Amino acid sequence: MKALNDIRVFLSVAELGSFAAASRALAMTAPSVTRAVGALEERLGVQLFVRTTRQVSLTSAGAIYAARMRPLLKAFDDASEEVREREAAVSGHIRLNAPLSLGQQILPDVLSGFRSQHPAISLSVTLDDSFVDIVTAPFDLAIRISGPPEDKSTIWRKLCPIRRVLVASPGFLATNGTPETPDDLSACLAFDAEAATETWELTSAGKRRRVRAGTTFAGNNGELLARLAENGEGVALLPHFIVEDALGEGRLTQVLSGWTPPELWLTLYYPPYDRLPVRVARFSDFFEAYVTRVRPL
């Protein structure tokens, strides 16, 4: 630690350009500052400063050493502070944005469990199925089910893949027949952020098919489309967690189980923080543990 302290003293002298100014800034005596720099120079075997009666300036070796040590010392201090913060009681407020269906089905237990561990943290939650601009919107983090991010300025954290299934009601299948290939699909319900038509890309054993959805119904909410499918309005492609109960109770039936859509992931994304706030990191860790171990999606 003495060596680290000597480096701190050296950087202070380099920044302030004065041994006396550094001693005042560090609350050290002037002789202590001189000894610390001298000890560092002796260990390195180089002269770090050119000292005159009027000024103190870095030698070329000193300039190189200062340039290399500043970021290293900052990283050391940041890591130390982060560890201290993580072990301390965490407080503050978290502003969270999440999809509507996931927010209704999964978040209540997550939020209650998290608050039981961190009672000094408060949360405000906005449910919204469209993407938010996390850089300009007033949120600390957002949860999304999506493909790879297009916005490279934000921070993304992939948690787990989201299984999607094709479902229809028994009544719809009795009337229209059970599809054996994607070419047999009819009245497909589109799940689109703009409530517009969409194209399903389905693959099976190297075969690929494209199916147009949304010619009868399109919506930007999975719960709505699941209820429409239960009402016999068509076939829906939805995350399994949305239709899990309906499948178990026989209100919906999975179709074309051998055909799979492109993979979607449950992700967290954040504004471009230099360092993730501890309260946000704690929630992120808790949420990931819940959806991957307690209530796998």
Rosetta blueprint (number, residue, H / E / L):
1 M L
2 K H
3 A H
4 L H
5 N H
6 D H
7 I H
8 R H
9 V H
10 F H
11 L H
12 S H
13 V H
14 A H
15 E H
16 L H
17 G L
18 S L
19 F H
20 A H
21 A H
22 A H
23 S H
24 R H
25 A H
26 L H
27 A L
28 M L
29 T L
30 A H
31 P H
32 S H
33 V H
34 T H
35 R H
36 A H
37 V H
38 G H
39 A H
40 L H
41 E H
42 E H
43 R H
44 L H
45 G L
46 V L
47 Q L
48 L L
49 F E
50 V E
51 R E
52 T L
53 T L
54 R L
55 Q L
56 V E
57 S E
58 L E
59 T L
60 S H
61 A H
62 G H
63 A H
64 I H
65 Y H
66 A H
67 A H
68 R H
69 M H
70 R H
71 P H
72 L H
73 L H
74 K H
75 A H
76 F H
77 D H
78 D H
79 A H
80 S H
81 E H
82 E H
83 V H
84 R H
85 E H
86 R H
87 E H
88 A L
89 A L
90 V L
91 S L
92 G E
93 H E
94 I E
95 R E
96 L E
97 N E
98 A E
99 P L
100 L H
101 S H
102 L H
103 G H
104 Q H
105 Q H
106 I L
107 L H
108 P H
109 D H
110 V H
111 L H
112 S H
113 G H
114 F H
115 R H
116 S H
117 Q H
118 H L
119 P L
120 A L
121 I E
122 S E
123 L E
124 S E
125 V E
126 T E
127 L E
128 D L
129 D L
130 S L
131 F L
132 V L
133 D L
134 I L
135 V L
136 T L
137 A L
138 P L
139 F L
140 D L
141 L E
142 A E
143 I E
144 R E
145 I E
146 S E
147 G L
148 P L
149 P L
150 E L
151 D L
152 K L
153 S L
154 T L
155 I E
156 W E
157 R E
158 K E
159 L E
160 C E
161 P E
162 I E
163 R L
164 R E
165 V E
166 L E
167 V E
168 A E
169 S L
170 P H
171 G H
172 F H
173 L H
174 A H
175 T H
176 N H
177 G L
178 T L
179 P L
180 E L
181 T L
182 P H
183 D H
184 D H
185 L L
186 S L
187 A L
188 C E
189 L E
190 A E
191 F E
192 D L
193 A L
194 E L
195 A L
196 A L
197 T L
198 E E
199 T E
200 W E
201 E E
202 L E
203 T E
204 S E
205 A L
206 G L
207 K E
208 R E
209 R E
210 R E
211 V E
212 R E
213 A E
214 G L
215 T L
216 T L
217 F L
218 A E
219 G E
220 N L
221 N L
222 G H
223 E H
224 L H
225 L H
226 A H
227 R H
228 L H
229 A H
230 E H
231 N L
232 G L
233 E L
234 G L
235 V E
236 A E
237 L E
238 L E
239 P E
240 H H
241 F H
242 I H
243 V H
244 E H
245 D H
246 A H
247 L H
248 G H
249 E L
250 G L
251 R L
252 L L
253 T E
254 Q E
255 V E
256 L L
257 S L
258 G L
259 W L
260 T E
261 P L
262 P L
263 E L
264 L E
265 W E
266 L E
267 T E
268 L E
269 Y E
270 Y E
271 P L
272 P L
273 Y L
274 D L
275 R L
276 L L
277 P L
278 V H
279 R H
280 V H
281 A H
282 R H
283 F H
284 S H
285 D H
286 F H
287 F H
288 E H
289 A H
290 Y H
291 V H
292 T H
293 R H
294 V H
295 R L
296 P L
297 L L
